[in-house]
Amino acid sequence: MVPDLSEWRAVRVAHLKAEVRNLYWHIRNSQRGRQDAYRRRYYRKISKLKTELLALGESRRAVLDLVACCRAVRCRVVGCQHCGHRVNWKAWV
Ligand SMILES: [Zn+2]
């Protein structure tokens, strides 16, 4: 049985996005200045996943929004597709 390639791509993209989010936990929860090598290790892991996302046809904008969403404690991406925060924070602040 040959698997549907478009479905395979969607599954892989979803997995990579979840993995980027998981890896960003380490960056959010480490100290700048004291744990720079530790943080670089995770930035390197994430950059490989970002490269694969771009190779799978995700737009550059989508990848940047995903990273911006993962980086912040409170997501400020307007209309974010990743975390479910669809509130426009910039209009409030
Ligand atoms: Zn978000």
PDB file of the backbone (N, CA, C, O) and the ligand in Angstrom, with CONECT records:
HET     ZN  A 101       1
ATOM      1  N   MET A   1       0.847  -1.197   0.000  1.00  0.00           N
ATOM      2  CA  MET A   1       0.000   0.000   0.000  1.00  0.00           C
ATOM      3  C   MET A   1       0.881   1.245   0.000  1.00  0.00           C
ATOM      4  O   MET A   1       1.761   1.388   0.849  1.00  0.00           O
ATOM      5  N   VAL A   2       0.645   2.140  -0.951  1.00  0.00           N
ATOM      6  CA  VAL A   2       1.435   3.375  -1.046  1.00  0.00           C
ATOM      7  C   VAL A   2       0.729   4.474  -0.250  1.00  0.00           C
ATOM      8  O   VAL A   2      -0.441   4.760  -0.506  1.00  0.00           O
ATOM      9  N   PRO A   3       1.421   5.096   0.714  1.00  0.00           N
ATOM     10  CA  PRO A   3       0.768   6.160   1.486  1.00  0.00           C
ATOM     11  C   PRO A   3       0.562   7.423   0.652  1.00  0.00           C
ATOM     12  O   PRO A   3       1.308   7.698  -0.288  1.00  0.00           O
ATOM     13  N   ASP A   4      -0.462   8.176   1.018  1.00  0.00           N
ATOM     14  CA  ASP A   4      -0.753   9.439   0.338  1.00  0.00           C
ATOM     15  C   ASP A   4       0.323  10.461   0.720  1.00  0.00           C
ATOM     16  O   ASP A   4       0.493  10.790   1.894  1.00  0.00           O
ATOM     17  N   LEU A   5       1.045  10.956  -0.290  1.00  0.00           N
ATOM     18  CA  LEU A   5       2.198  11.813  -0.017  1.00  0.00           C
ATOM     19  C   LEU A   5       1.792  13.171   0.552  1.00  0.00           C
ATOM     20  O   LEU A   5       2.506  13.733   1.382  1.00  0.00           O
ATOM     21  N   SER A   6       0.640  13.705   0.104  1.00  0.00           N
ATOM     22  CA  SER A   6       0.226  15.010   0.623  1.00  0.00           C
ATOM     23  C   SER A   6      -0.116  14.897   2.111  1.00  0.00           C
ATOM     24  O   SER A   6       0.170  15.795   2.904  1.00  0.00           O
ATOM     25  N   GLU A   7      -0.734  13.770   2.464  1.00  0.00           N
ATOM     26  CA  GLU A   7      -1.049  13.560   3.878  1.00  0.00           C
ATOM     27  C   GLU A   7       0.240  13.396   4.686  1.00  0.00           C
ATOM     28  O   GLU A   7       0.362  13.931   5.788  1.00  0.00           O
ATOM     29  N   TRP A   8       1.177  12.670   4.143  1.00  0.00           N
ATOM     30  CA  TRP A   8       2.451  12.477   4.814  1.00  0.00           C
ATOM     31  C   TRP A   8       3.122  13.824   5.084  1.00  0.00           C
ATOM     32  O   TRP A   8       3.678  14.055   6.158  1.00  0.00           O
ATOM     33  N   ARG A   9       3.056  14.716   4.076  1.00  0.00           N
ATOM     34  CA  ARG A   9       3.672  16.037   4.235  1.00  0.00           C
ATOM     35  C   ARG A   9       2.999  16.808   5.368  1.00  0.00           C
ATOM     36  O   ARG A   9       3.679  17.417   6.194  1.00  0.00           O
ATOM     37  N   ALA A  10       1.666  16.782   5.411  1.00  0.00           N
ATOM     38  CA  ALA A  10       0.948  17.516   6.460  1.00  0.00           C
ATOM     39  C   ALA A  10       1.297  16.973   7.843  1.00  0.00           C
ATOM     40  O   ALA A  10       1.456  17.738   8.795  1.00  0.00           O
ATOM     41  N   VAL A  11       1.414  15.664   7.948  1.00  0.00           N
ATOM     42  CA  VAL A  11       1.762  15.048   9.235  1.00  0.00           C
ATOM     43  C   VAL A  11       3.160  15.462   9.653  1.00  0.00           C
ATOM     44  O   VAL A  11       3.407  15.783  10.816  1.00  0.00           O
ATOM     45  N   ARG A  12       4.071  15.452   8.688  1.00  0.00           N
ATOM     46  CA  ARG A  12       5.456  15.819   8.991  1.00  0.00           C
ATOM     47  C   ARG A  12       5.566  17.295   9.405  1.00  0.00           C
ATOM     48  O   ARG A  12       6.290  17.630  10.343  1.00  0.00           O
ATOM     49  N   VAL A  13       4.839  18.172   8.694  1.00  0.00           N
ATOM     50  CA  VAL A  13       4.864  19.600   9.033  1.00  0.00           C
ATOM     51  C   VAL A  13       4.310  19.818  10.432  1.00  0.00           C
ATOM     52  O   VAL A  13       4.867  20.597  11.205  1.00  0.00           O
ATOM     53  N   ALA A  14       3.215  19.137  10.767  1.00  0.00           N
ATOM     54  CA  ALA A  14       2.631  19.283  12.098  1.00  0.00           C
ATOM     55  C   ALA A  14       3.618  18.809  13.166  1.00  0.00           C
ATOM     56  O   ALA A  14       3.759  19.432  14.218  1.00  0.00           O
ATOM     57  N   HIS A  15       4.300  17.696  12.875  1.00  0.00           N
ATOM     58  CA  HIS A  15       5.280  17.172  13.829  1.00  0.00           C
ATOM     59  C   HIS A  15       6.430  18.153  14.026  1.00  0.00           C
ATOM     60  O   HIS A  15       6.865  18.388  15.153  1.00  0.00           O
ATOM     61  N   LEU A  16       6.925  18.728  12.918  1.00  0.00           N
ATOM     62  CA  LEU A  16       8.056  19.655  13.019  1.00  0.00           C
ATOM     63  C   LEU A  16       7.668  20.896  13.807  1.00  0.00           C
ATOM     64  O   LEU A  16       8.458  21.390  14.612  1.00  0.00           O
ATOM     65  N   LYS A  17       6.452  21.408  13.584  1.00  0.00           N
ATOM     66  CA  LYS A  17       6.011  22.596  14.318  1.00  0.00           C
ATOM     67  C   LYS A  17       5.920  22.300  15.807  1.00  0.00           C
ATOM     68  O   LYS A  17       6.325  23.118  16.633  1.00  0.00           O
ATOM     69  N   ALA A  18       5.390  21.137  16.149  1.00  0.00           N
ATOM     70  CA  ALA A  18       5.288  20.762  17.559  1.00  0.00           C
ATOM     71  C   ALA A  18       6.678  20.627  18.168  1.00  0.00           C
ATOM     72  O   ALA A  18       6.899  20.992  19.323  1.00  0.00           O
ATOM     73  N   GLU A  19       7.610  20.099  17.380  1.00  0.00           N
ATOM     74  CA  GLU A  19       8.968  19.889  17.880  1.00  0.00           C
ATOM     75  C   GLU A  19       9.679  21.226  18.103  1.00  0.00           C
ATOM     76  O   GLU A  19      10.405  21.390  19.084  1.00  0.00           O
ATOM     77  N   VAL A  20       9.465  22.190  17.181  1.00  0.00           N
ATOM     78  CA  VAL A  20      10.035  23.530  17.363  1.00  0.00           C
ATOM     79  C   VAL A  20       9.505  24.131  18.659  1.00  0.00           C
ATOM     80  O   VAL A  20      10.256  24.736  19.424  1.00  0.00           O
ATOM     81  N   ARG A  21       8.209  23.963  18.900  1.00  0.00           N
ATOM     82  CA  ARG A  21       7.613  24.505  20.117  1.00  0.00           C
ATOM     83  C   ARG A  21       8.220  23.844  21.359  1.00  0.00           C
ATOM     84  O   ARG A  21       8.534  24.517  22.340  1.00  0.00           O
ATOM     85  N   ASN A  22       8.377  22.542  21.302  1.00  0.00           N
ATOM     86  CA  ASN A  22       8.957  21.837  22.444  1.00  0.00           C
ATOM     87  C   ASN A  22      10.376  22.302  22.711  1.00  0.00           C
ATOM     88  O   ASN A  22      10.752  22.510  23.864  1.00  0.00           O
ATOM     89  N   LEU A  23      11.174  22.470  21.658  1.00  0.00           N
ATOM     90  CA  LEU A  23      12.569  22.866  21.841  1.00  0.00           C
ATOM     91  C   LEU A  23      12.670  24.295  22.360  1.00  0.00           C
ATOM     92  O   LEU A  23      13.588  24.627  23.110  1.00  0.00           O
ATOM     93  N   TYR A  24      11.713  25.144  21.954  1.00  0.00           N
ATOM     94  CA  TYR A  24      11.755  26.529  22.433  1.00  0.00           C
ATOM     95  C   TYR A  24      11.516  26.626  23.921  1.00  0.00           C
ATOM     96  O   TYR A  24      11.879  27.633  24.531  1.00  0.00           O
ATOM     97  N   TRP A  25      10.921  25.620  24.527  1.00  0.00           N
ATOM     98  CA  TRP A  25      10.736  25.620  25.973  1.00  0.00           C
ATOM     99  C   TRP A  25      12.089  25.802  26.663  1.00  0.00           C
ATOM    100  O   TRP A  25      12.195  26.535  27.646  1.00  0.00           O
ATOM    101  N   HIS A  26      13.123  25.130  26.144  1.00  0.00           N
ATOM    102  CA  HIS A  26      14.445  25.197  26.765  1.00  0.00           C
ATOM    103  C   HIS A  26      15.026  26.595  26.651  1.00  0.00           C
ATOM    104  O   HIS A  26      15.730  27.050  27.552  1.00  0.00           O
ATOM    105  N   ILE A  27      14.740  27.278  25.552  1.00  0.00           N
ATOM    106  CA  ILE A  27      15.278  28.623  25.366  1.00  0.00           C
ATOM    107  C   ILE A  27      14.542  29.616  26.254  1.00  0.00           C
ATOM    108  O   ILE A  27      15.159  30.506  26.840  1.00  0.00           O
ATOM    109  N   ARG A  28      13.224  29.465  26.356  1.00  0.00           N
ATOM    110  CA  ARG A  28      12.456  30.363  27.231  1.00  0.00           C
ATOM    111  C   ARG A  28      12.866  30.186  28.685  1.00  0.00           C
ATOM    112  O   ARG A  28      12.882  31.150  29.450  1.00  0.00           O
ATOM    113  N   ASN A  29      13.195  28.966  29.064  1.00  0.00           N
ATOM    114  CA  ASN A  29      13.467  28.673  30.469  1.00  0.00           C
ATOM    115  C   ASN A  29      14.946  28.531  30.765  1.00  0.00           C
ATOM    116  O   ASN A  29      15.333  27.728  31.613  1.00  0.00           O
ATOM    117  N   SER A  30      15.781  29.302  30.077  1.00  0.00           N
ATOM    118  CA  SER A  30      17.200  29.332  30.413  1.00  0.00           C
ATOM    119  C   SER A  30      17.635  30.794  30.456  1.00  0.00           C
ATOM    120  O   SER A  30      16.992  31.670  29.878  1.00  0.00           O
ATOM    121  N   GLN A  31      18.751  31.036  31.160  1.00  0.00           N
ATOM    122  CA  GLN A  31      19.164  32.416  31.384  1.00  0.00           C
ATOM    123  C   GLN A  31      20.106  32.893  30.294  1.00  0.00           C
ATOM    124  O   GLN A  31      21.072  32.218  29.939  1.00  0.00           O
ATOM    125  N   ARG A  32      19.806  34.062  29.775  1.00  0.00           N
ATOM    126  CA  ARG A  32      20.709  34.696  28.820  1.00  0.00           C
ATOM    127  C   ARG A  32      21.991  35.082  29.548  1.00  0.00           C
ATOM    128  O   ARG A  32      21.931  35.588  30.669  1.00  0.00           O
ATOM    129  N   GLY A  33      23.140  34.856  28.939  1.00  0.00           N
ATOM    130  CA  GLY A  33      24.403  35.236  29.575  1.00  0.00           C
ATOM    131  C   GLY A  33      25.026  34.101  30.354  1.00  0.00           C
ATOM    132  O   GLY A  33      26.226  33.854  30.231  1.00  0.00           O
ATOM    133  N   ARG A  34      24.226  33.396  31.162  1.00  0.00           N
ATOM    134  CA  ARG A  34      24.778  32.300  31.975  1.00  0.00           C
ATOM    135  C   ARG A  34      24.733  30.966  31.235  1.00  0.00           C
ATOM    136  O   ARG A  34      25.596  30.113  31.442  1.00  0.00           O
ATOM    137  N   GLN A  35      23.730  30.781  30.373  1.00  0.00           N
ATOM    138  CA  GLN A  35      23.534  29.487  29.729  1.00  0.00           C
ATOM    139  C   GLN A  35      23.554  29.625  28.208  1.00  0.00           C
ATOM    140  O   GLN A  35      22.734  29.040  27.500  1.00  0.00           O
ATOM    141  N   ASP A  36      24.514  30.413  27.729  1.00  0.00           N
ATOM    142  CA  ASP A  36      24.509  30.705  26.298  1.00  0.00           C
ATOM    143  C   ASP A  36      24.811  29.478  25.455  1.00  0.00           C
ATOM    144  O   ASP A  36      24.221  29.305  24.389  1.00  0.00           O
ATOM    145  N   ALA A  37      25.732  28.611  25.916  1.00  0.00           N
ATOM    146  CA  ALA A  37      26.055  27.422  25.139  1.00  0.00           C
ATOM    147  C   ALA A  37      24.850  26.485  25.076  1.00  0.00           C
ATOM    148  O   ALA A  37      24.542  25.896  24.040  1.00  0.00           O
ATOM    149  N   TYR A  38      24.181  26.371  26.223  1.00  0.00           N
ATOM    150  CA  TYR A  38      22.952  25.569  26.307  1.00  0.00           C
ATOM    151  C   TYR A  38      21.914  26.089  25.332  1.00  0.00           C
ATOM    152  O   TYR A  38      21.278  25.307  24.626  1.00  0.00           O
ATOM    153  N   ARG A  39      21.734  27.425  25.285  1.00  0.00           N
ATOM    154  CA  ARG A  39      20.737  28.013  24.399  1.00  0.00           C
ATOM    155  C   ARG A  39      21.122  27.829  22.936  1.00  0.00           C
ATOM    156  O   ARG A  39      20.269  27.542  22.095  1.00  0.00           O
ATOM    157  N   ARG A  40      22.425  27.996  22.631  1.00  0.00           N
ATOM    158  CA  ARG A  40      22.875  27.809  21.244  1.00  0.00           C
ATOM    159  C   ARG A  40      22.599  26.398  20.767  1.00  0.00           C
ATOM    160  O   ARG A  40      22.234  26.178  19.612  1.00  0.00           O
ATOM    161  N   ARG A  41      22.782  25.423  21.690  1.00  0.00           N
ATOM    162  CA  ARG A  41      22.527  24.030  21.318  1.00  0.00           C
ATOM    163  C   ARG A  41      21.090  23.874  20.814  1.00  0.00           C
ATOM    164  O   ARG A  41      20.850  23.182  19.825  1.00  0.00           O
ATOM    165  N   TYR A  42      20.136  24.518  21.493  1.00  0.00           N
ATOM    166  CA  TYR A  42      18.736  24.388  21.078  1.00  0.00           C
ATOM    167  C   TYR A  42      18.427  25.238  19.858  1.00  0.00           C
ATOM    168  O   TYR A  42      17.616  24.846  19.018  1.00  0.00           O
ATOM    169  N   TYR A  43      19.075  26.414  19.749  1.00  0.00           N
ATOM    170  CA  TYR A  43      18.882  27.216  18.538  1.00  0.00           C
ATOM    171  C   TYR A  43      19.347  26.442  17.300  1.00  0.00           C
ATOM    172  O   TYR A  43      18.737  26.534  16.235  1.00  0.00           O
ATOM    173  N   ARG A  44      20.442  25.675  17.454  1.00  0.00           N
ATOM    174  CA  ARG A  44      20.944  24.875  16.322  1.00  0.00           C
ATOM    175  C   ARG A  44      19.953  23.785  15.949  1.00  0.00           C
ATOM    176  O   ARG A  44      19.674  23.566  14.771  1.00  0.00           O
ATOM    177  N   LYS A  45      19.420  23.101  16.961  1.00  0.00           N
ATOM    178  CA  LYS A  45      18.424  22.051  16.697  1.00  0.00           C
ATOM    179  C   LYS A  45      17.221  22.648  15.962  1.00  0.00           C
ATOM    180  O   LYS A  45      16.713  22.061  15.007  1.00  0.00           O
ATOM    181  N   ILE A  46      16.767  23.837  16.427  1.00  0.00           N
ATOM    182  CA  ILE A  46      15.591  24.465  15.839  1.00  0.00           C
ATOM    183  C   ILE A  46      15.869  24.908  14.411  1.00  0.00           C
ATOM    184  O   ILE A  46      14.993  24.815  13.551  1.00  0.00           O
ATOM    185  N   SER A  47      17.087  25.391  14.150  1.00  0.00           N
ATOM    186  CA  SER A  47      17.375  25.875  12.799  1.00  0.00           C
ATOM    187  C   SER A  47      17.307  24.730  11.782  1.00  0.00           C
ATOM    188  O   SER A  47      16.905  24.935  10.637  1.00  0.00           O
ATOM    189  N   LYS A  48      17.704  23.518  12.207  1.00  0.00           N
ATOM    190  CA  LYS A  48      17.571  22.371  11.301  1.00  0.00           C
ATOM    191  C   LYS A  48      16.110  22.101  10.978  1.00  0.00           C
ATOM    192  O   LYS A  48      15.761  21.824   9.830  1.00  0.00           O
ATOM    193  N   LEU A  49      15.252  22.184  12.000  1.00  0.00           N
ATOM    194  CA  LEU A  49      13.825  21.933  11.779  1.00  0.00           C
ATOM    195  C   LEU A  49      13.214  23.014  10.900  1.00  0.00           C
ATOM    196  O   LEU A  49      12.356  22.731  10.063  1.00  0.00           O
ATOM    197  N   LYS A  50      13.665  24.277  11.094  1.00  0.00           N
ATOM    198  CA  LYS A  50      13.151  25.368  10.263  1.00  0.00           C
ATOM    199  C   LYS A  50      13.530  25.157   8.803  1.00  0.00           C
ATOM    200  O   LYS A  50      12.728  25.400   7.901  1.00  0.00           O
ATOM    201  N   THR A  51      14.760  24.703   8.582  1.00  0.00           N
ATOM    202  CA  THR A  51      15.196  24.429   7.204  1.00  0.00           C
ATOM    203  C   THR A  51      14.312  23.360   6.568  1.00  0.00           C
ATOM    204  O   THR A  51      13.933  23.461   5.401  1.00  0.00           O
ATOM    205  N   GLU A  52      13.988  22.325   7.364  1.00  0.00           N
ATOM    206  CA  GLU A  52      13.143  21.267   6.806  1.00  0.00           C
ATOM    207  C   GLU A  52      11.725  21.771   6.523  1.00  0.00           C
ATOM    208  O   GLU A  52      11.107  21.383   5.531  1.00  0.00           O
ATOM    209  N   LEU A  53      11.211  22.650   7.415  1.00  0.00           N
ATOM    210  CA  LEU A  53       9.880  23.216   7.180  1.00  0.00           C
ATOM    211  C   LEU A  53       9.852  24.004   5.880  1.00  0.00           C
ATOM    212  O   LEU A  53       8.905  23.891   5.100  1.00  0.00           O
ATOM    213  N   LEU A  54      10.893  24.805   5.644  1.00  0.00           N
ATOM    214  CA  LEU A  54      10.949  25.590   4.407  1.00  0.00           C
ATOM    215  C   LEU A  54      11.052  24.668   3.201  1.00  0.00           C
ATOM    216  O   LEU A  54      10.449  24.929   2.160  1.00  0.00           O
ATOM    217  N   ALA A  55      11.829  23.572   3.345  1.00  0.00           N
ATOM    218  CA  ALA A  55      11.989  22.628   2.240  1.00  0.00           C
ATOM    219  C   ALA A  55      10.683  21.915   1.924  1.00  0.00           C
ATOM    220  O   ALA A  55      10.457  21.501   0.787  1.00  0.00           O
ATOM    221  N   LEU A  56       9.817  21.769   2.936  1.00  0.00           N
ATOM    222  CA  LEU A  56       8.530  21.112   2.719  1.00  0.00           C
ATOM    223  C   LEU A  56       7.482  22.064   2.159  1.00  0.00           C
ATOM    224  O   LEU A  56       6.332  21.677   1.954  1.00  0.00           O
ATOM    225  N   GLY A  57       7.883  23.322   1.908  1.00  0.00           N
ATOM    226  CA  GLY A  57       6.978  24.233   1.224  1.00  0.00           C
ATOM    227  C   GLY A  57       6.239  25.192   2.129  1.00  0.00           C
ATOM    228  O   GLY A  57       5.345  25.906   1.673  1.00  0.00           O
ATOM    229  N   GLU A  58       6.598  25.222   3.420  1.00  0.00           N
ATOM    230  CA  GLU A  58       6.014  26.239   4.295  1.00  0.00           C
ATOM    231  C   GLU A  58       6.575  27.599   3.892  1.00  0.00           C
ATOM    232  O   GLU A  58       7.739  27.705   3.505  1.00  0.00           O
ATOM    233  N   SER A  59       5.746  28.637   3.983  1.00  0.00           N
ATOM    234  CA  SER A  59       6.236  29.958   3.608  1.00  0.00           C
ATOM    235  C   SER A  59       7.146  30.488   4.705  1.00  0.00           C
ATOM    236  O   SER A  59       7.047  30.106   5.871  1.00  0.00           O
ATOM    237  N   ARG A  60       8.038  31.382   4.288  1.00  0.00           N
ATOM    238  CA  ARG A  60       8.974  31.984   5.224  1.00  0.00           C
ATOM    239  C   ARG A  60       8.221  32.746   6.318  1.00  0.00           C
ATOM    240  O   ARG A  60       8.609  32.718   7.486  1.00  0.00           O
ATOM    241  N   ARG A  61       7.154  33.417   5.929  1.00  0.00           N
ATOM    242  CA  ARG A  61       6.329  34.180   6.878  1.00  0.00           C
ATOM    243  C   ARG A  61       5.753  33.263   7.957  1.00  0.00           C
ATOM    244  O   ARG A  61       5.742  33.608   9.138  1.00  0.00           O
ATOM    245  N   ALA A  62       5.267  32.070   7.528  1.00  0.00           N
ATOM    246  CA  ALA A  62       4.646  31.139   8.478  1.00  0.00           C
ATOM    247  C   ALA A  62       5.675  30.639   9.486  1.00  0.00           C
ATOM    248  O   ALA A  62       5.385  30.512  10.676  1.00  0.00           O
ATOM    249  N   VAL A  63       6.890  30.356   8.991  1.00  0.00           N
ATOM    250  CA  VAL A  63       7.935  29.859   9.891  1.00  0.00           C
ATOM    251  C   VAL A  63       8.336  30.950  10.883  1.00  0.00           C
ATOM    252  O   VAL A  63       8.538  30.668  12.064  1.00  0.00           O
ATOM    253  N   LEU A  64       8.452  32.195  10.410  1.00  0.00           N
ATOM    254  CA  LEU A  64       8.814  33.297  11.298  1.00  0.00           C
ATOM    255  C   LEU A  64       7.734  33.534  12.340  1.00  0.00           C
ATOM    256  O   LEU A  64       8.041  33.814  13.499  1.00  0.00           O
ATOM    257  N   ASP A  65       6.466  33.423  11.937  1.00  0.00           N
ATOM    258  CA  ASP A  65       5.372  33.605  12.892  1.00  0.00           C
ATOM    259  C   ASP A  65       5.370  32.502  13.937  1.00  0.00           C
ATOM    260  O   ASP A  65       5.122  32.751  15.117  1.00  0.00           O
ATOM    261  N   LEU A  66       5.648  31.278  13.493  1.00  0.00           N
ATOM    262  CA  LEU A  66       5.716  30.159  14.440  1.00  0.00           C
ATOM    263  C   LEU A  66       6.785  30.423  15.496  1.00  0.00           C
ATOM    264  O   LEU A  66       6.552  30.233  16.689  1.00  0.00           O
ATOM    265  N   VAL A  67       7.953  30.861  15.046  1.00  0.00           N
ATOM    266  CA  VAL A  67       9.062  31.114  15.963  1.00  0.00           C
ATOM    267  C   VAL A  67       8.734  32.273  16.903  1.00  0.00           C
ATOM    268  O   VAL A  67       9.044  32.222  18.093  1.00  0.00           O
ATOM    269  N   ALA A  68       8.097  33.327  16.357  1.00  0.00           N
ATOM    270  CA  ALA A  68       7.719  34.470  17.194  1.00  0.00           C
ATOM    271  C   ALA A  68       6.712  34.041  18.248  1.00  0.00           C
ATOM    272  O   ALA A  68       6.737  34.522  19.381  1.00  0.00           O
ATOM    273  N   CYS A  69       5.828  33.131  17.863  1.00  0.00           N
ATOM    274  CA  CYS A  69       4.824  32.617  18.800  1.00  0.00           C
ATOM    275  C   CYS A  69       5.492  31.806  19.903  1.00  0.00           C
ATOM    276  O   CYS A  69       5.149  31.950  21.076  1.00  0.00           O
ATOM    277  N   CYS A  70       6.437  30.963  19.534  1.00  0.00           N
ATOM    278  CA  CYS A  70       7.083  30.086  20.521  1.00  0.00           C
ATOM    279  C   CYS A  70       7.999  30.862  21.453  1.00  0.00           C
ATOM    280  O   CYS A  70       8.182  30.488  22.611  1.00  0.00           O
ATOM    281  N   ARG A  71       8.577  31.951  20.937  1.00  0.00           N
ATOM    282  CA  ARG A  71       9.594  32.679  21.687  1.00  0.00           C
ATOM    283  C   ARG A  71       8.984  33.426  22.866  1.00  0.00           C
ATOM    284  O   ARG A  71       9.574  33.485  23.944  1.00  0.00           O
ATOM    285  N   ALA A  72       7.798  33.995  22.657  1.00  0.00           N
ATOM    286  CA  ALA A  72       7.208  34.860  23.672  1.00  0.00           C
ATOM    287  C   ALA A  72       6.368  34.062  24.660  1.00  0.00           C
ATOM    288  O   ALA A  72       5.779  33.039  24.310  1.00  0.00           O
ATOM    289  N   VAL A  73       6.322  34.542  25.896  1.00  0.00           N
ATOM    290  CA  VAL A  73       5.446  33.927  26.893  1.00  0.00           C
ATOM    291  C   VAL A  73       3.997  34.169  26.485  1.00  0.00           C
ATOM    292  O   VAL A  73       3.168  33.260  26.519  1.00  0.00           O
ATOM    293  N   ARG A  74       3.705  35.419  26.097  1.00  0.00           N
ATOM    294  CA  ARG A  74       2.379  35.739  25.589  1.00  0.00           C
ATOM    295  C   ARG A  74       2.496  36.051  24.101  1.00  0.00           C
ATOM    296  O   ARG A  74       3.202  36.976  23.699  1.00  0.00           O
ATOM    297  N   CYS A  75       1.798  35.271  23.303  1.00  0.00           N
ATOM    298  CA  CYS A  75       1.911  35.407  21.855  1.00  0.00           C
ATOM    299  C   CYS A  75       1.390  36.758  21.394  1.00  0.00           C
ATOM    300  O   CYS A  75       0.288  37.165  21.762  1.00  0.00           O
ATOM    301  N   ARG A  76       2.180  37.447  20.591  1.00  0.00           N
ATOM    302  CA  ARG A  76       1.764  38.749  20.062  1.00  0.00           C
ATOM    303  C   ARG A  76       1.570  38.724  18.552  1.00  0.00           C
ATOM    304  O   ARG A  76       1.397  39.769  17.926  1.00  0.00           O
ATOM    305  N   VAL A  77       1.600  37.531  17.970  1.00  0.00           N
ATOM    306  CA  VAL A  77       1.372  37.428  16.535  1.00  0.00           C
ATOM    307  C   VAL A  77      -0.118  37.617  16.267  1.00  0.00           C
ATOM    308  O   VAL A  77      -0.954  36.906  16.825  1.00  0.00           O
ATOM    309  N   VAL A  78      -0.443  38.585  15.406  1.00  0.00           N
ATOM    310  CA  VAL A  78      -1.849  38.871  15.121  1.00  0.00           C
ATOM    311  C   VAL A  78      -2.445  37.722  14.311  1.00  0.00           C
ATOM    312  O   VAL A  78      -1.907  37.342  13.271  1.00  0.00           O
ATOM    313  N   GLY A  79      -3.554  37.174  14.793  1.00  0.00           N
ATOM    314  CA  GLY A  79      -4.213  36.082  14.101  1.00  0.00           C
ATOM    315  C   GLY A  79      -3.375  34.824  14.059  1.00  0.00           C
ATOM    316  O   GLY A  79      -3.313  34.149  13.031  1.00  0.00           O
ATOM    317  N   CYS A  80      -2.719  34.497  15.184  1.00  0.00           N
ATOM    318  CA  CYS A  80      -1.790  33.370  15.205  1.00  0.00           C
ATOM    319  C   CYS A  80      -2.523  32.050  14.971  1.00  0.00           C
ATOM    320  O   CYS A  80      -3.567  31.788  15.568  1.00  0.00           O
ATOM    321  N   GLN A  81      -1.957  31.228  14.093  1.00  0.00           N
ATOM    322  CA  GLN A  81      -2.573  29.945  13.772  1.00  0.00           C
ATOM    323  C   GLN A  81      -2.078  28.840  14.698  1.00  0.00           C
ATOM    324  O   GLN A  81      -2.623  27.736  14.689  1.00  0.00           O
ATOM    325  N   HIS A  82      -1.047  29.125  15.501  1.00  0.00           N
ATOM    326  CA  HIS A  82      -0.348  28.047  16.186  1.00  0.00           C
ATOM    327  C   HIS A  82      -0.833  27.818  17.610  1.00  0.00           C
ATOM    328  O   HIS A  82      -0.908  26.675  18.062  1.00  0.00           O
ATOM    329  N   CYS A  83      -1.165  28.896  18.325  1.00  0.00           N
ATOM    330  CA  CYS A  83      -1.446  28.737  19.750  1.00  0.00           C
ATOM    331  C   CYS A  83      -2.905  28.978  20.085  1.00  0.00           C
ATOM    332  O   CYS A  83      -3.325  28.722  21.214  1.00  0.00           O
ATOM    333  N   GLY A  84      -3.693  29.467  19.128  1.00  0.00           N
ATOM    334  CA  GLY A  84      -5.092  29.722  19.424  1.00  0.00           C
ATOM    335  C   GLY A  84      -5.350  31.073  20.043  1.00  0.00           C
ATOM    336  O   GLY A  84      -6.495  31.401  20.355  1.00  0.00           O
ATOM    337  N   HIS A  85      -4.289  31.880  20.229  1.00  0.00           N
ATOM    338  CA  HIS A  85      -4.488  33.252  20.722  1.00  0.00           C
ATOM    339  C   HIS A  85      -4.832  34.141  19.547  1.00  0.00           C
ATOM    340  O   HIS A  85      -3.943  34.599  18.829  1.00  0.00           O
ATOM    341  N   ARG A  86      -6.103  34.387  19.346  1.00  0.00           N
ATOM    342  CA  ARG A  86      -6.510  35.169  18.181  1.00  0.00           C
ATOM    343  C   ARG A  86      -6.853  36.588  18.581  1.00  0.00           C
ATOM    344  O   ARG A  86      -7.461  37.329  17.810  1.00  0.00           O
ATOM    345  N   VAL A  87      -6.453  36.975  19.819  1.00  0.00           N
ATOM    346  CA  VAL A  87      -6.711  38.325  20.283  1.00  0.00           C
ATOM    347  C   VAL A  87      -5.623  39.251  19.721  1.00  0.00           C
ATOM    348  O   VAL A  87      -4.444  38.899  19.702  1.00  0.00           O
ATOM    349  N   ASN A  88      -6.027  40.408  19.277  1.00  0.00           N
ATOM    350  CA  ASN A  88      -5.073  41.382  18.772  1.00  0.00           C
ATOM    351  C   ASN A  88      -4.521  42.198  19.940  1.00  0.00           C
ATOM    352  O   ASN A  88      -5.102  43.215  20.320  1.00  0.00           O
ATOM    353  N   TRP A  89      -3.374  41.743  20.520  1.00  0.00           N
ATOM    354  CA  TRP A  89      -2.808  42.391  21.694  1.00  0.00           C
ATOM    355  C   TRP A  89      -2.308  43.787  21.382  1.00  0.00           C
ATOM    356  O   TRP A  89      -2.328  44.671  22.239  1.00  0.00           O
ATOM    357  N   LYS A  90      -1.853  43.982  20.138  1.00  0.00           N
ATOM    358  CA  LYS A  90      -1.296  45.290  19.799  1.00  0.00           C
ATOM    359  C   LYS A  90      -2.366  46.377  19.848  1.00  0.00           C
ATOM    360  O   LYS A  90      -2.063  47.542  20.102  1.00  0.00           O
ATOM    361  N   ALA A  91      -3.624  45.991  19.603  1.00  0.00           N
ATOM    362  CA  ALA A  91      -4.698  46.968  19.689  1.00  0.00           C
ATOM    363  C   ALA A  91      -4.967  47.343  21.140  1.00  0.00           C
ATOM    364  O   ALA A  91      -5.520  48.412  21.402  1.00  0.00           O
ATOM    365  N   TRP A  92      -4.592  46.497  22.081  1.00  0.00           N
ATOM    366  CA  TRP A  92      -4.862  46.768  23.494  1.00  0.00           C
ATOM    367  C   TRP A  92      -3.776  47.624  24.114  1.00  0.00           C
ATOM    368  O   TRP A  92      -4.055  48.544  24.882  1.00  0.00           O
ATOM    369  N   VAL A  93      -2.532  47.310  23.771  1.00  0.00           N
ATOM    370  CA  VAL A  93      -1.413  47.935  24.476  1.00  0.00           C
ATOM    371  C   VAL A  93      -1.142  49.320  23.898  1.00  0.00           C
ATOM    372  O   VAL A  93      -0.234  50.013  24.357  1.00  0.00           O
TER     373      VAL A  93
HETATM  374 ZN    ZN A 101       0.775  32.239  18.874  1.00  0.00          ZN2+
END
